[in-house]
Amino acid sequence: MKHFLLAAAFILTIGAAKSQTIIQRDPDIEKMVKEISPDSLKAYIYKMVSFGTRHTMSTVTDQKNGIGAAREWVVAKFNEFAKQSNGRMTAMVDTTTLQPDGRRISKAVNLGNAMAILKGTNPADGRIFVISGHLDSRVTDVMNATSAAPGANDDGSGVAAVLECARIMSKYEFSATIIFVAVSGEEQGLLGANFLAGKAKDANWVIEAVLNNDIMGSNNSSETMIIDNTKVRVFSEGLPAYELDKSAANIRNLGLENDGKSRQLARYVKEVGERYVDNLEVVMVYRNDRFLRGGDHTPFVQKGYAAVRITEMNENFDHQHQDLRTEKGTQYGDLPEFMDFVYLAKNTGINLASLANLAKAPSMPLEVKIETRNLTNYSLINWKAPAAGKVKGYYVLVRETTSAVWQKKIFTADTNVKLPYSKDNYFFAVQSVNEFGNESLPVVPTPGR
């Protein structure tokens, strides 16, 4: 077994007099993140606001107003970006017809998700990574489909992040496929996300991660008056919503209540996002979503996919779901003048870095096992090579059972490792890594020989 090197996000360089910790960044990803433009994000937001309302039940035939015009504009932008993709990116409005449901759909609706697919370059790599935001907007009355509903931050900010990632990433090649999508119907009940997640499940898409962005462009809160553009939240479920009855005994037996696929994705976004975006702390929130609210990642976690929600740290409810008005000197309404586009650019950066690192990395190692039949203070872990991608080696991740994040990353070129850490006191996982340092999502071992 080859010797171990502490590496990954950090590599240890030992000099004659002292040691220095260096952040290891993929030059391509670093370049992509630097290309994110607050001015581009601002332009996308103002254009979306110009459609008057983007309510799900607004017109789909008017060329200047309503959800129909907005989604066609998004696809037009995708097609513009596709010109630099060497034919790998295609775009469309993926539509379905919804009938009245007696709740938030009062008439037959042509529901459309504006999508772009950036095809991966490796034919053997069937993985798909998704970034989403929701295009629809609303005012105080969720059934009001005619009043001006700017939806600048909720969720023009998420769609702007999707567009900016598509603009930049379309110029680069990735092993896996990336889907950029502006879903509709979020405010009426996560309808577009349900449609897409259902289609993915029926077609057996190998979606390994969904990054959903919703309300991520304002740095100040209402009520508490907190102003801070250095933190962003990532929400992730704990116990899996999908087939929990089948996995509950194993989760309880192994103590893996905090190690589901979505929680692992949240840790990944934190580590990689902070690696590439300066002056931003990714704060993991151990909940699937906020109280009294819902996000488009939820239909995906309900179908067994790893999915998280990315949201600004301090929400301002004066500028969400509000009729445009001024009361007692306070302006209400979701208008672009209440946004921070530099903050939005940073939050877009953690999306881009995470997507790029995932799509460039090899797929996850297979059959990761830990030996649990013998009483020993060493831990023996073994695995098999991933199905796709060229592997330089593997990172074995280690953390104490009380730690929120991985504390050690140990490199090996082998497919087995013996660690001087007791399996009783630590959690472990294994990542595949290529020569550029791009890591797969981690896989937690199950008991085995």
Residue, then its C-alpha position, 0 to 999 in steps of 0.5 A: m500500500k502506497h504512503f498517504l498524502l494529506a491533500a485535496a482542497f489543501i496540500l502540504t508543501i514542506g520546505a527546509a525551514k517551515s511548512q505552508t498550506i496552499i489552496q489547490r485550485d483547478p486553473d480552468i474552474e478558477k478561470m470560470v469563476k472569475e468570468i462571472s459578471p455582476d453586470s451580466l447578472k444585473a442585466y438578466i434580472y432587469k430583463m426578467v422584471s420587464f415581462g411585468t409578471r411571470h405568474t404561472m397562469s399568465t399569458v403564454t402567447d404575448q411576446k412581450n409580457g407574461i411567463g410565455a415571453a419570459r421562458e422564450w427569452v431564457v431559451a433564446k439566451f441558452n441558444e446564444f450561449a450554445k453557439q460557443s459549445n461546438g454543438r454540445m449544448t441544445a435548448m428548448v421549452d419542455t412543456t406539459t398541460l396542467q388541469p385545474d387542481g382546486r388549489r393553486i391552478s384554476k384553469a388549464v395551464n401550459l407549463g413550460n421549463a426552459m432548459a439547456i443541456l450541455k452534453g458530456t464529452n465522455p460517451a461512457d459517462g452517463r452522469i447528469f448534474v442539474i442547476s435550477g432556479h424558478l422563473d415564475s413570480r407572484v404578488t401577495d395573492v398567489m392566484n393573481a396572474t395579472s398584477a406586476a410581479p417583478g420577482a427580481n430576487d424570488d427567483g430572478s436571482g436563481v435564474a440569473a445564476v443558471l444563465e450565467c453558469a450556462r454562458i460561461m460553462s458552454k465554452y468548456e468541456f466536461s466528462a458528464t452532462i450538465i442541465f441548466v433549467a429555469v422551472s415554472g410553477e414553483e409558486q403554485g406548488l413546485l409544479g415544474a420541478n415535479f414534472l422534471a423530476g418525474k420525467a427523470k425518474d421515468a427515464n432512469w436519468v443518472i442525476e447525481a446532484v441537483l443545485n437549486n437556487d432560490i432567493m440568493g441575491s439580497n444581503n440584508s434582512s427585514e426586521t433584524m436589519i442584518i446586512d451581510n454579504t459573506k454568508v450563504r445557506v445550503f439546505s439539505e435533508g437529513l433522513p432520506a425522503y425516498e424509501l426511508d422505510k427500506s433504509a431506516a434500519n441500516i441508517r440507525n445501525l450505522g449511525l448515518e442520520n447525518d450522512g445521506k446523499s443530500r447532506q454529502l452534497a451540501r458538504y461538497v458544495k461547502e468545501v468546493g465553493e469556499r475553495y474557489v470563492d473568496n470572502l464567502e462562508v457556505v453555511m450548512v443548514y440541517r433542514n430540507d427547507r425553511f419553515l412555511r416554505g418549499g423549494d424545487h429541490t424537494p421533488f428531486v429528494q422525494k425521488g431519491y436524488a441528491a438535491v440541495r437548496i442554496t439561499e441567501m443568509n438573511e431574507n427580507f420578507d418586505h421584498q418577497h410575495q408582496d404587492l408593489r406599494t409604499e406604506k409608512g415610508t417602506q417600499y414593498g415588492d421584489l424589485p431589483e434595487f434591493m439586490d446586491f449583484v456582487y453578492l449574487a455573483k459570489n453565490t453564483g460562483i459556488n454553483l459554478a465551481s461545484l458543478a464544474n468540479l463534479a462534471k470534470a471528476p471521475s464517477m464515484p468509487l464502487e462497492v465501498k466497504i469497511e471491515t467490521r467483523n473484528l475488534t480493532n482500533y484500525s479501520l480497513i476500507n476497500w473499494k473498486a474503481p469507478a465506472a467512468g473517468k480516468v482516476k489518479g487515486y482516491y481520497v479517504l475522508v475522515r471526521e469525528t462523529t460530532s463533526a459537521v464537515w470532513q476533517k482529513k483527506i488522505f490520498t492513496a493510489d490503491t483501492n484499499v487502506k488501513l487507517p489508525y482510526s477506530k471505526d467506532n470513533y470516526f466516520f469515513a468516505v471515499q472519493s475518486v480523484n483525477e490528475f487535476g484534483n477534481e473529486s467525485l461525491p463521497v461514498v460512505p462505506t457499508p460493512g463488508r469483508 
